[in-house]
Amino acid sequence: MSVDDSKQEHTIRTGEQRMRVGGPRVLVTGASIAGPALAHWLRRWGAEVTVVERAPELRPGGQAVDARGVAREVIGRMGLEAAVRAACTDTAGAHIVDADGRVLETFGVEDDGGDGFIADIEILRGDLSQVLYDDTRDGVEYVFGDRIAELAQDADGVDVVFAGGDRRRFDLVVGADGLHSPLRAMVFGPHERFLRHLGHVLAFYSVPNEFGLDRWLLEYQDQESGRSALLRPIQDATRAMAMFYFASADFDVDYRDVAAQKVLLRERMAGLGWLTPDILAHLDDTPDFYLDQVAQVVMDRWSSGRVGLLGDAAFSSSPMSGQGTGLALVGAYVLAGELAAAGWDPDAGFARYEARMRSFVEANQEIGRLNARTRDVPGPDAEPRPDFTGEWFTELVGRAINGVELPDYAGVPDSAAPAGSPIASSARP
C-alpha cells in the first residue's frame, strides 16, 4: 500500500498543542520503551502516530536496562544521547560477593569498551521511558488508560475499537506491549504458543539505601540453590534497586497477582543469607514491586497483514541476555525505516524488518538461554554449564551487540513518497 498523495490531513491532539500532519496513520500499543522509540522514527519519516497505553500514566522505576553497541548508535541518531546519559544510574561496576560480603570478582564499566557486564549506558527502565516520552509527546498522540478491545483488518486498513468506546481506523498497527502482549494474543494466538520459560523467576523492587551502597552493584549467588540476590545504585542515592533470581521449572503464579507473588518470593528466598532478610523486610512497603518468569518469545513471523510486533512482544530475549532494551531500540529504528522505505507497504516493510533483525534477535536469545543455564540448580539431570572461554562465545557476543546493519534512512521520505507529498515535506529530521 502506497500512501495516497491526496490523503486528507488529520488533526490530532499532542499534549497542549494540536498539529496538522499527513502520512499513514499508525497505532502503537505500549508506552514503555519500544513504543515511544518507534513513535520517534515513525513521526520523523512522516507518519501520524497514536500510542495507546493501558496504564493511566508512565510507569516509573523498574530494573536497570542497558544500551550497548548498535543500540548506543541508535540513541545517538535519535539525538538523545545527552538526555539518556543525564538520566543514567552512574554505576561504576559490579562486585560478586560471598555470603559475608567479601568480594570474589569485579567487573568495571570500562570493560570491553563499555559493552561488558556493566554497560556504559545503564538507566532505569522508567527513566528511559520518560526520556523517550518527553522527546515525542509534542508530535505524537498519547492515549493513557485505554487499550484495544477489538481489531479487524482488511486490504486497506485496520478498524480498532478501544475499551473506552472510541472507534478509529489506522493504516498500520504495531504491538510494543511487552512479554504478555494482549495484541499478540488477539492477532497471532495464545501466549503459550510463543512463550519459552527458561526455568527461572526474576523479581525486583526499590528499597531504602540503608546498605551503604555507592556506585557499585553487589550480587550474591548461591550456586547450590540457583538463587541470587542483588543490590544496585540508582540516581536517587537515598534508595537502591533490589533484585532476586530463583529457579522455578513450574512457574504458576499469575503475573498480575502481586500478593501471591510476594508470598512466593518470601518462600523461595527463605534462608538465602547475605543481606536477603534486610532486603525482604521492605517487600510490603515498596512502591514498584515486579515479579515474572524469565521467558523468551519465539515466533516464525512478527507480522500478520497490517499488524506487526516489536520488542518483547515479538522477540523477548529475557533479562538473562541483558539486551532487551537494545533489541527494542534497534528494532524500532529498523521497522520504521523499512516501512517508510517500502512506501508504507506492510508486506514489503515488515518482511525487510524481519530479514534485517532475525539473526540479531537469535544471537541475543541464544545468550539469554546460555546465561540461564549458568543459574540452573546442579544435579545429575542438569545440562553442563556453558564454557564461555572459546572463540565461539566471543563471536556470538559480537553478533549480539553489533550484529545488525543500521541503514541510513535519512533520504527515505524523498524516495518513498511522491514529490510534494505530506511525507516528503514533513519527515526530514
Disulfide bonds with the S-S distance in Angstrom:
none
